[in-house]
Amino acid sequence: MKFGLVDRVEELESAKRIVAVKAVSLSEEYLAEHFPTFPVLPGVFMLESMAEAARWLVHEAQDFAHSVILLNQAKGITYKSFVAPGHLLRVEVTCRKLSDDASDFAGVGYCGQTEVLKGRFSLTHFNLASRSPGLASADHRILETARQRWTLLNGGDRLGASAAVQTA
């Protein structure tokens, strides 16, 4: 099953900072198991929400140059509270370094005004075709899907530097 953990991009400062939101719903399958009598968003999904927001920042800053952007390393991740169904996880991610094939970020996640996680992490980015030329068509399909999703996440507008997303 493939699913996204960012539901909306609220702010973007190109190549510098992104603020995104994950709405936690009781209907999400993994909550039935985590934990049956006390459902909360798993910590690894909280971290993945920050990493996914950072991926969107990389995609936007590099004009969707790479089809694969993966979490490479997480450092000093601390979890301070839970995010339960019916709440929003707001992640604020700041780019510390952005190069062609790698990036480094600091992120903080909030539920309301409460800080629920923070830490640093890095991503690696590449195209499948750079590893196997026969996969160029897969790169194209992945990037087309990413561009379509980006349009939905940011309210249909390509964001410029320091722009806020218009929400419906």
C-alpha positions in Angstrom: 0.0 0.0 0.0 1.4 3.4 -0.9 0.0 6.5 0.8 1.1 10.0 1.4 1.6 11.5 4.9 1.3 15.1 3.8 -2.2 16.3 3.2 -1.6 20.0 2.6 1.3 22.4 2.1 0.7 25.6 4.0 3.9 27.5 3.4 6.9 27.3 1.1 10.0 29.3 0.9 11.7 27.8 -2.1 14.8 25.7 -1.3 14.7 27.0 2.3 11.6 26.1 4.3 8.3 24.2 4.1 5.3 23.9 6.5 3.0 21.0 5.8 0.0 19.3 7.6 -0.9 15.6 8.1 -4.5 15.1 9.2 -4.8 12.0 11.4 -8.0 10.1 10.9 -9.3 7.0 12.8 -10.1 5.4 9.4 -6.4 5.0 8.7 -5.7 1.2 8.7 -2.5 1.2 10.8 -4.3 2.9 13.7 -6.2 -0.3 14.4 -3.0 -2.0 15.4 -1.2 1.0 16.9 -2.6 0.8 19.6 -6.0 -0.9 19.6 -7.3 0.8 22.8 -5.2 4.0 22.4 -4.8 4.8 18.7 -2.0 7.2 17.9 0.1 8.1 14.9 3.2 5.9 15.0 6.4 7.8 15.6 8.0 6.5 12.4 5.0 8.0 10.5 5.6 11.3 12.3 9.2 11.3 11.1 8.1 10.2 7.6 5.7 13.2 7.5 8.7 15.5 8.0 10.8 13.6 5.4 7.9 13.7 2.9 7.5 17.5 3.4 11.3 17.8 2.8 10.9 15.7 -0.4 8.3 18.2 -1.7 10.7 21.1 -0.9 13.5 19.3 -2.9 11.1 18.5 -5.8 10.0 22.2 -6.0 13.5 23.6 -5.6 15.0 21.3 -8.2 12.1 21.4 -10.6 11.3 17.7 -10.2 14.8 16.7 -11.4 14.9 13.4 -9.4 12.3 10.6 -9.3 13.6 9.0 -6.1 14.2 10.9 -2.9 14.8 8.7 0.1 15.4 9.2 3.8 19.1 8.6 4.2 19.7 9.3 7.9 17.9 10.6 11.0 19.7 12.1 13.9 18.6 13.3 17.3 14.9 12.5 16.7 13.0 13.1 19.9 9.3 12.3 20.5 7.6 14.4 23.1 3.8 13.6 22.8 1.2 11.7 20.8 -0.9 12.7 17.9 -4.3 11.1 18.1 -7.1 10.7 15.4 -8.9 14.0 14.9 -5.8 16.1 15.3 -3.4 17.7 12.8 0.4 17.1 12.8 2.0 20.3 11.4 5.6 19.9 10.4 8.0 22.8 9.8 11.1 21.7 7.9 14.1 23.9 7.3 16.7 23.1 4.7 20.3 23.2 6.0 22.0 22.0 2.8 20.7 21.2 -0.7 22.8 19.8 -3.4 22.1 17.8 -6.6 22.2 14.4 -5.0 21.6 15.0 -1.3 20.0 17.3 1.2 20.0 18.0 5.0 17.1 19.2 7.1 16.0 20.2 10.6 12.4 19.6 11.4 9.9 20.2 14.2 6.4 18.7 14.4 3.5 20.2 16.3 0.0 19.2 17.4 -1.7 22.5 18.1 0.9 24.5 20.0 2.5 21.4 21.5 5.9 20.2 20.1 5.6 16.5 19.5 8.8 15.7 17.6 12.0 17.3 16.4 15.3 16.3 14.9 17.6 16.4 11.9 17.6 14.2 8.9 19.1 13.8 5.4 17.7 12.7 2.1 19.4 11.2 -1.0 18.1 11.9 -4.5 18.6 10.2 -7.8 16.9 8.9 -10.9 16.4 5.2 -11.6 17.8 5.6 -15.1 21.2 6.7 -13.6 21.4 3.2 -12.1 19.7 1.3 -14.9 19.2 3.2 -18.2 16.2 0.9 -19.0 14.2 2.6 -16.2 14.0 6.0 -17.8 10.3 5.5 -18.5 9.7 4.6 -14.8 11.4 7.9 -13.9 9.0 9.7 -16.2 5.9 8.0 -14.7 7.0 8.7 -11.1 7.7 12.3 -11.8 4.4 12.9 -13.6 2.5 11.5 -10.7 4.6 13.6 -8.3 3.8 16.8 -10.3 0.1 16.0 -10.2 0.1 15.4 -6.5 2.1 18.6 -5.9 -0.6 20.5 -7.7 -3.2 19.1 -5.3 -1.1 19.6 -2.2 -0.3 23.3 -2.7 -3.8 24.3 -3.8 -3.2 24.2 -7.5 -0.5 26.9 -7.6 3.2 26.5 -8.2 4.6 28.3 -5.1 7.3 30.9 -5.4 9.7 32.1 -2.8 8.1 33.2 0.5 4.6 32.4 -0.9 1.8 31.1 1.3 -0.5 28.4 -0.1 -4.1 29.4 -0.6 -6.5 26.9 0.9 -10.1 26.2 0.0 
